[in-house]
Amino acid sequence: MATTTLDRLSLLERYTAVRSFTDRLTAPLSPEDQVAQSMPDASPVKWHRAHTTWFFDEFVCRPHAPGYRCVDERYSYLYNSYYNAIGDRHPRPERGLQTRPDCNEVARYRAHVDTAIAEFVRGCHDETLAVVAPLIELGLHHEQQHQELALMDVKHLFSRNDAWGSRYRDQPPPRVVMTPPLGWASIDGGLIDIGHSSDLGFAFDNEGPRHTVLLDGFRIANRLVTCGEWREFVDDGAYARPELWLSDGWFAVQREAWAAPLYWERDDSVDTGWSVLTLDGRRPLHDAEPVVHVSHYEADAFARWAGARLPTEFEWEAAVGSAAATTSGMVAMTGATLDLDLATTALHPRPADVHDTGIRQLFGDVWEWTASAYLPYPRFAPASGAVGEYNGKFMSGQMVLRGGSAITPAGHIRVSYRNFFPPQSRWMFGGVRLATDER
């Protein structure tokens, strides 16, 4: 089928929107903010800006754009993340040592590749665009992932120098609200279709193939676990009670000296006795807000302490389907997601609305830890070539999270989206929803 001019314009409009949003997102940060690396798992913001550009440079421009000339061959080494088929790469723990090229040179690199992509999309043959358009779409979703990663990483960076004022922006604190009571939704068991349906647009390869699973009936909490409930967990001495923890989790608690979620600090001057670091700075902890920045180990221990468990990723997806059926339509996926208006967008999970009914907060507040290991679906096969390394090779030693967080870009959330992190990870926006067996 021939590609229409409208298709080309639509692709370029989306490309421009995503790429320019990265620039807006990083504009409040100084060059010093953008070059530092707070830990090996995080990356400097400057590196995120360059790496997302490298993706289009490496997978679109070099192999497909006639006459394309790269800015610097050394960038292929500096900004490759983990694609072994491409070649060697700069060590991940040392990305913060890349003071050169500087932020201005990275900006020129982004502009160079953006110009090349625009010229290519406008001028290439329909047959070529049909091959390359899916790569561009993958690159745009990849960049949206890095928009979220950049905010995660800069928040962790700011936490290492909290005394100076750890603000990405300066917003007034939210008003204190009441916590709606915890309730339970009963979900019937049976055969459930899981995974992305090909007629619903883009998805990463790990979201399919769509397949059927058999579930027993279960109950799932109607909202996320709150900071107030987590304070009770802390006050009950749960971080010092080995019977609540998986073995590896207990080792992590002792090794890392965990005593509360990441970014919590004792503060006797506030009612809750704790303050919390947000992207708007440090402020008093609010009991009604969803707890965030907890590991899978902590989520699992809390569930055990509460007499419940974590849902599997299949139960979570079935619960979304049940909520959609109850409301006679698709569950809203806007939540508090990262939107174009950074001045008004919430960059922290919000309390559940006491007026809502049914299952709340499924999307756009925290990534919800599940009990599911990150494994391939039946009949999964990675794509050929280097892009096949995108997801499949990480299907070991990690746990699945579902839903999307307050800093997930708008339009980047799907029912079938499978996020994944190692079980000890805390700097991403991970939170908790409880489940129980039906009884």
C-alpha positions as CSV (number, residue, x, y, z in Angstrom):
1,M,0.0,0.0,0.0
2,A,1.4,3.4,-1.0
3,T,2.3,5.8,1.8
4,T,0.3,9.0,1.7
5,T,1.7,12.5,2.2
6,L,-0.5,12.6,5.3
7,D,1.2,9.5,6.7
8,R,4.6,11.2,6.3
9,L,3.4,14.5,7.9
10,S,1.8,12.6,10.8
11,L,5.1,10.7,11.4
12,L,7.1,13.8,11.3
13,E,4.7,15.7,13.6
14,R,5.0,12.9,16.1
15,Y,8.8,12.8,15.7
16,T,9.0,16.5,16.3
17,A,6.6,16.4,19.3
18,V,8.5,13.7,21.1
19,R,12.0,15.0,20.4
20,S,11.1,18.6,21.3
21,F,9.5,17.4,24.5
22,T,12.9,15.9,25.6
23,D,14.4,19.3,25.1
24,R,11.7,21.0,27.1
25,L,12.0,18.4,29.8
26,T,15.8,18.9,30.2
27,A,15.8,22.7,29.8
28,P,15.5,23.5,33.5
29,L,18.7,21.6,34.2
30,S,22.2,23.2,34.2
31,P,25.1,21.6,32.3
32,E,26.4,20.6,35.7
33,D,23.1,18.9,36.5
34,Q,23.2,17.0,33.2
35,V,26.7,15.6,33.4
36,A,26.8,13.9,36.8
37,Q,26.0,10.3,37.5
38,S,24.7,9.4,41.0
39,M,25.1,5.6,40.8
40,P,25.9,2.9,38.2
41,D,22.2,2.2,37.5
42,A,21.5,5.8,36.7
43,S,22.7,7.8,33.7
44,P,23.5,11.5,33.2
45,V,20.8,13.5,31.5
46,K,23.2,14.6,28.8
47,W,23.8,10.9,28.0
48,H,20.1,10.3,27.8
49,R,19.8,13.2,25.3
50,A,22.6,11.8,23.2
51,H,21.7,8.1,23.4
52,T,18.1,8.7,22.2
53,T,19.7,10.6,19.2
54,W,22.1,7.7,18.6
55,F,19.2,5.4,18.2
56,F,17.9,7.3,15.1
57,D,21.5,7.9,13.9
58,E,22.4,4.2,14.2
59,F,19.2,2.4,13.1
60,V,17.7,4.8,10.6
61,C,20.1,7.4,9.2
62,R,23.2,5.3,8.7
63,P,21.7,2.3,7.0
64,H,18.8,4.0,5.2
65,A,19.4,7.7,4.4
66,P,21.4,8.1,1.2
67,G,24.3,10.5,1.6
68,Y,24.0,10.8,5.4
69,R,27.1,11.8,7.2
70,C,27.4,11.2,10.9
71,V,28.6,14.0,13.2
72,D,31.4,11.9,14.8
73,E,32.2,8.2,14.5
74,R,33.2,8.2,18.2
75,Y,29.5,8.7,19.2
76,S,28.8,5.1,18.1
77,Y,31.0,4.0,21.0
78,L,30.0,6.7,23.5
79,Y,26.2,6.4,23.2
80,N,25.6,2.7,22.5
81,S,23.8,1.3,25.6
82,Y,23.8,-2.4,25.4
83,Y,23.6,-3.4,21.7
84,N,26.3,-6.0,21.3
85,A,25.6,-6.4,17.6
86,I,26.5,-2.8,17.1
87,G,29.9,-3.0,18.8
88,D,31.8,-2.0,21.9
89,R,30.5,0.7,24.2
90,H,31.6,3.0,26.9
91,P,31.2,1.4,30.4
92,R,27.8,2.2,31.9
93,P,29.2,3.1,35.4
94,E,31.5,5.6,33.8
95,R,29.0,7.7,31.8
96,G,29.3,10.5,34.4
97,L,33.0,10.9,33.4
98,Q,32.0,12.0,29.9
99,T,32.5,15.7,30.3
100,R,33.1,15.8,26.6
101,P,31.4,16.2,24.2
102,D,29.6,19.0,26.2
103,C,25.9,19.8,26.3
104,N,26.1,22.2,23.4
105,E,27.7,19.6,21.2
106,V,25.0,17.1,22.2
107,A,22.4,19.7,21.3
108,R,24.1,20.1,17.8
109,Y,24.1,16.3,17.5
110,R,20.3,16.2,18.2
111,A,19.7,19.0,15.6
112,H,21.8,17.3,13.0
113,V,20.0,14.0,13.3
114,D,16.6,15.7,13.4
115,T,17.3,17.5,10.2
116,A,18.4,14.3,8.5
117,I,15.3,12.4,9.7
118,A,13.0,15.1,8.4
119,E,14.7,15.2,4.9
120,F,14.7,11.4,4.7
121,V,11.0,11.0,5.6
122,R,9.9,13.7,3.2
123,G,12.0,12.4,0.3
124,C,12.3,8.6,0.5
125,H,10.4,6.1,-1.6
126,D,7.2,4.6,-0.2
127,E,8.7,1.2,-0.1
128,T,11.7,2.5,2.0
129,L,9.4,4.4,4.4
130,A,7.3,1.3,4.9
131,V,10.5,-0.5,6.2
132,V,11.8,2.4,8.2
133,A,8.6,3.9,9.8
134,P,8.4,1.1,12.4
135,L,12.0,1.8,13.4
136,I,11.2,5.5,13.8
137,E,8.1,4.6,15.8
138,L,10.2,2.3,18.0
139,G,12.8,5.1,18.5
140,L,10.1,7.5,19.6
141,H,8.8,5.1,22.2
142,H,12.4,4.4,23.2
143,E,12.8,8.2,23.7
144,Q,9.7,8.4,25.8
145,Q,11.2,5.7,28.0
146,H,14.3,7.8,28.4
147,Q,12.2,10.9,29.3
148,E,11.0,9.0,32.3
149,L,14.4,7.6,33.1
150,A,16.0,11.0,32.9
151,L,13.6,12.3,35.6
152,M,14.2,9.2,37.7
153,D,17.9,9.7,37.4
154,V,18.0,13.4,38.1
155,K,15.8,12.9,41.2
156,H,18.3,10.4,42.5
157,L,21.1,12.8,41.7
158,F,19.4,15.6,43.5
159,S,18.9,13.4,46.6
160,R,22.7,13.1,46.9
161,N,22.9,16.9,47.6
162,D,19.6,17.5,49.3
163,A,21.0,20.2,51.6
164,W,21.4,22.5,48.6
165,G,17.8,22.3,47.5
166,S,16.7,19.3,45.5
167,R,14.2,20.9,43.1
168,Y,13.7,20.1,39.4
169,R,11.0,22.9,39.5
170,D,9.5,25.0,42.3
171,Q,5.8,24.2,42.9
172,P,3.7,24.7,46.0
173,P,3.0,21.5,48.0
174,P,-0.3,19.7,47.4
175,R,-3.2,20.1,49.7
176,V,-3.8,17.4,52.4
177,V,-6.7,15.2,51.6
178,M,-8.4,12.2,53.2
179,T,-7.6,8.6,52.4
180,P,-10.5,6.6,51.0
181,P,-11.0,3.3,52.8
182,L,-9.3,0.2,51.3
183,G,-11.8,-2.0,49.6
184,W,-11.6,-5.1,47.5
185,A,-12.9,-6.0,44.0
186,S,-13.7,-9.6,43.3
187,I,-12.5,-10.8,39.9
188,D,-13.9,-14.0,38.4
189,G,-11.5,-16.7,37.3
190,G,-11.5,-18.5,34.0
191,L,-9.7,-18.2,30.7
192,I,-8.3,-14.7,30.1
193,D,-6.7,-13.2,27.0
194,I,-3.4,-11.5,27.9
195,G,-1.1,-9.3,26.0
196,H,-1.2,-6.7,23.2
197,S,-3.6,-7.0,20.4
198,S,-2.1,-6.2,17.0
199,D,-5.0,-4.0,16.0
200,L,-4.3,-1.5,18.9
201,G,-1.3,0.2,17.4
202,F,2.3,0.2,18.7
203,A,3.6,-2.2,21.4
204,F,7.1,-3.4,22.4
205,D,7.9,-7.0,21.4
206,N,7.7,-8.2,25.0
207,E,4.0,-7.3,25.2
208,G,3.1,-10.2,22.9
209,P,2.2,-12.6,21.5
210,R,-1.4,-12.4,22.8
211,H,-2.3,-15.6,24.5
212,T,-4.7,-17.2,26.9
213,V,-4.1,-17.9,30.6
214,L,-6.2,-19.7,33.2
215,L,-6.8,-17.7,36.4
216,D,-8.5,-18.7,39.6
217,G,-10.9,-16.1,41.1
218,F,-9.1,-13.4,43.2
219,R,-9.6,-10.1,44.9
220,I,-7.7,-7.0,44.2
221,A,-7.4,-3.8,46.2
222,N,-9.5,-0.9,44.9
223,R,-6.6,1.6,45.4
224,L,-2.9,1.7,45.9
225,V,-1.1,1.3,49.3
226,T,-0.7,4.7,50.9
227,C,2.1,6.4,52.8
228,G,0.0,6.3,56.0
229,E,-0.3,2.5,55.7
230,W,3.4,2.2,55.1
231,R,4.1,4.3,58.2
232,E,2.2,1.6,60.2
233,F,4.4,-1.0,58.6
234,V,7.6,0.9,59.6
235,D,6.3,1.7,63.1
236,D,5.6,-2.1,63.6
237,G,9.3,-2.8,63.1
238,A,8.8,-4.6,59.8
239,Y,12.2,-3.7,58.5
240,A,13.7,-5.6,61.4
241,R,11.5,-8.7,61.2
242,P,13.1,-11.4,59.0
243,E,10.0,-13.5,58.9
244,L,8.3,-11.0,56.6
245,W,11.0,-11.0,54.0
246,L,12.1,-13.2,51.1
247,S,15.7,-14.4,51.8
248,D,17.3,-12.1,49.2
249,G,15.1,-9.3,50.4
250,W,16.3,-9.7,54.0
251,F,19.9,-9.7,52.8
252,A,19.2,-6.4,50.9
253,V,17.6,-4.8,54.0
254,Q,20.7,-5.6,56.0
255,R,23.2,-4.8,53.3
256,E,21.6,-1.4,52.3
257,A,20.3,-0.6,55.9
258,W,16.8,0.0,54.6
259,A,14.4,1.4,57.3
260,A,11.8,3.2,55.1
261,P,11.1,3.9,51.4
262,L,13.8,5.7,49.4
263,Y,13.7,9.5,49.9
264,W,11.9,9.3,53.3
265,E,13.6,11.1,56.2
266,R,12.6,11.4,59.8
267,D,11.2,14.9,60.6
268,D,9.7,15.5,64.0
269,S,8.6,19.0,62.9
270,V,5.7,17.6,60.8
271,D,2.6,15.7,61.8
272,T,3.5,12.5,60.1
273,G,7.0,12.5,61.5
274,W,8.5,12.1,58.0
275,S,9.5,14.3,55.1
276,V,9.8,13.0,51.5
277,L,11.8,14.2,48.5
278,T,9.8,15.0,45.4
279,L,10.8,16.5,42.1
280,D,9.4,19.7,43.5
281,G,11.7,19.5,46.5
282,R,11.5,18.1,50.0
283,R,8.2,18.5,51.9
284,P,6.1,16.8,54.6
285,L,4.9,13.3,53.9
286,H,1.2,13.1,53.2
287,D,-0.5,9.9,54.5
288,A,-3.1,9.8,51.6
289,E,-0.5,9.7,48.8
290,P,0.5,6.4,47.3
291,V,3.7,5.1,48.6
292,V,6.5,5.2,46.0
293,H,10.1,4.3,45.6
294,V,9.9,0.9,47.2
295,S,11.6,-2.3,45.9
296,H,9.9,-5.5,45.0
297,Y,11.3,-7.0,48.2
298,E,9.6,-4.3,50.2
299,A,6.4,-4.6,48.3
300,D,6.3,-8.4,48.9
301,A,7.1,-7.9,52.7
302,F,4.4,-5.3,53.1
303,A,1.9,-7.6,51.4
304,R,2.8,-10.4,53.8
305,W,2.6,-8.1,56.8
306,A,-0.9,-7.0,55.6
307,G,-2.1,-10.6,55.2
308,A,-2.3,-10.3,51.5
309,R,0.0,-10.8,48.5
310,L,1.0,-9.0,45.2
311,P,-1.1,-9.7,42.1
312,T,0.4,-11.5,39.2
313,E,0.8,-9.4,36.0
314,F,-2.0,-11.5,34.5
315,E,-4.3,-10.8,37.4
316,W,-3.5,-7.1,37.1
317,E,-4.4,-7.1,33.4
318,A,-7.6,-9.1,34.1
319,A,-8.5,-6.5,36.8
320,V,-8.2,-3.7,34.2
321,G,-10.5,-5.6,31.9
322,S,-13.0,-6.0,34.7
323,A,-12.8,-2.3,35.6
324,A,-13.4,-1.4,32.0
325,A,-16.4,-3.6,31.8
326,T,-17.8,-2.2,35.0
327,T,-17.5,1.4,33.6
328,S,-18.8,0.4,30.2
329,G,-15.6,1.4,28.5
330,M,-11.8,1.5,28.6
331,V,-10.4,2.6,32.0
332,A,-8.9,6.1,31.7
333,M,-5.2,6.0,31.2
334,T,-4.3,9.6,31.9
335,G,-3.7,9.6,35.6
336,A,-1.0,12.0,36.6
337,T,1.2,11.3,33.6
338,L,3.9,13.6,32.3
339,D,2.1,16.1,29.9
340,L,3.2,18.9,27.7
341,D,2.5,21.5,30.4
342,L,5.3,20.9,32.8
343,A,4.2,23.8,35.0
344,T,1.0,22.1,36.0
345,T,1.7,18.4,35.6
346,A,2.0,16.4,38.8
347,L,5.4,14.8,39.1
348,H,4.4,12.7,42.1
349,P,1.6,10.2,42.7
350,R,-1.7,11.6,43.8
351,P,-4.1,10.4,46.4
352,A,-7.1,8.4,45.3
353,D,-10.2,10.4,44.8
354,V,-12.7,9.6,47.6
355,H,-15.6,10.1,45.1
356,D,-14.4,7.5,42.6
357,T,-15.9,4.0,42.7
358,G,-14.5,0.7,41.5
359,I,-10.8,0.1,41.1
360,R,-8.8,3.3,41.2
361,Q,-5.3,4.5,40.3
362,L,-4.6,1.8,37.7
363,F,-2.6,4.1,35.5
364,G,-0.4,7.2,35.9
365,D,0.6,7.3,39.6
366,V,3.1,4.5,40.3
367,W,4.4,1.4,38.4
368,E,2.8,-1.4,40.4
369,W,5.0,-4.3,41.4
370,T,3.6,-7.7,40.5
371,A,4.4,-11.2,41.7
372,S,5.5,-12.1,38.1
373,A,9.0,-12.7,37.0
374,Y,9.9,-11.1,33.7
375,L,9.7,-14.0,31.3
376,P,8.8,-14.4,27.6
377,Y,5.2,-15.0,26.7
378,P,4.5,-18.3,24.8
379,R,5.8,-18.2,21.2
380,F,7.8,-15.0,21.9
381,A,10.7,-14.5,19.4
382,P,12.9,-11.4,19.4
383,A,13.2,-9.4,16.2
384,S,16.1,-10.0,13.9
385,G,19.1,-7.8,14.0
386,A,20.4,-5.5,16.7
387,V,16.9,-4.2,17.6
388,G,16.1,-7.8,18.7
389,E,18.3,-7.0,21.8
390,Y,15.8,-4.4,23.0
391,N,13.9,-6.5,25.5
392,G,14.3,-10.2,25.1
393,K,17.8,-10.6,26.5
394,F,16.7,-9.1,29.8
395,M,14.2,-11.8,30.6
396,S,16.1,-13.2,33.6
397,G,16.4,-12.0,37.2
398,Q,13.8,-9.2,36.9
399,M,10.2,-8.6,38.0
400,V,7.3,-7.1,36.1
401,L,5.6,-3.8,37.0
402,R,2.3,-2.6,35.4
403,G,0.4,0.6,35.1
404,G,2.6,3.6,34.5
405,S,3.8,6.4,36.8
406,A,3.3,10.1,37.4
407,I,6.3,10.7,35.2
408,T,5.5,8.3,32.4
409,P,4.9,10.5,29.3
410,A,1.3,10.9,28.2
411,G,0.5,8.5,25.4
412,H,3.1,6.0,26.5
413,I,0.8,3.9,28.8
414,R,-1.0,0.8,27.6
415,V,-2.9,-2.0,29.4
416,S,-0.3,-4.5,28.0
417,Y,2.8,-2.5,28.9
418,R,5.4,-4.7,30.8
419,N,7.9,-2.6,32.7
420,F,10.7,-4.6,34.4
421,F,13.4,-4.0,37.0
422,P,15.5,-6.0,39.3
423,P,13.7,-6.8,42.6
424,Q,16.1,-4.6,44.7
425,S,15.5,-1.4,42.6
426,R,14.0,1.6,44.3
427,W,14.8,4.7,42.4
428,M,12.1,4.2,39.8
429,F,8.5,5.1,40.7
430,G,7.5,1.7,42.0
431,G,4.5,1.2,44.3
432,V,2.1,-1.4,45.6
433,R,-1.4,-2.7,45.1
434,L,-2.5,-5.7,47.2
435,A,-4.4,-8.9,46.1
436,T,-5.7,-11.9,47.9
437,D,-7.1,-15.3,46.9
438,E,-10.9,-15.3,46.6
439,R,-12.5,-16.3,49.8
